[in-house]
Amino acid sequence: MLLEEEPAWPLFLSAAREFLGTARELPNVFNGAGLTPSEIDVLRLVAQGLDNQAIVTALAKSEKTVRNQVSAVFGKLRVKTRAEAVVKARDANIGGALD
């Protein structure tokens, strides 16, 4: 059993979420966007002002994965900049801490 204080916890949590998925309901602004649970996690951290390197650390993912997921989120939300993504996320009340 792994405890939250252990260094491997973020990696375990990320893998478990990716495997199990989540039953998150997206606000209407994202209907049809097709964001995955992992992309929602990335968007939430972008909305909190984290850069890609901080997201890598927070989610225990590779730089390439985070970069690809940020690009996917931008494409799905039809935005070109982080600022636009932050505005859409905040308008939808996304940007709070992860569960």
Stockholm file with secondary structure:
# STOCKHOLM 1.0

chainA/1-99         MLLEEEPAWPLFLSAAREFLGTARELPNVFNGAGLTPSEIDVLRLVAQGLDNQAIVTALAKSEKTVRNQVSAVFGKLRVKTRAEAVVKARDANIGGALD
#=GR chainA/1-99 SS CCCTTSTTHHHHHHHHHHHHCCCCCCCGGGTTSCCCHHHHHHHHHHHTTCCHHHHHHHHTCCHHHHHHHHHHHHHHHTCSSHHHHHHHHHHTTCCSCCC
#=GC SS_cons        CCCTTSTTHHHHHHHHHHHHCCCCCCCGGGTTSCCCHHHHHHHHHHHTTCCHHHHHHHHTCCHHHHHHHHHHHHHHHTCSSHHHHHHHHHHTTCCSCCC
//
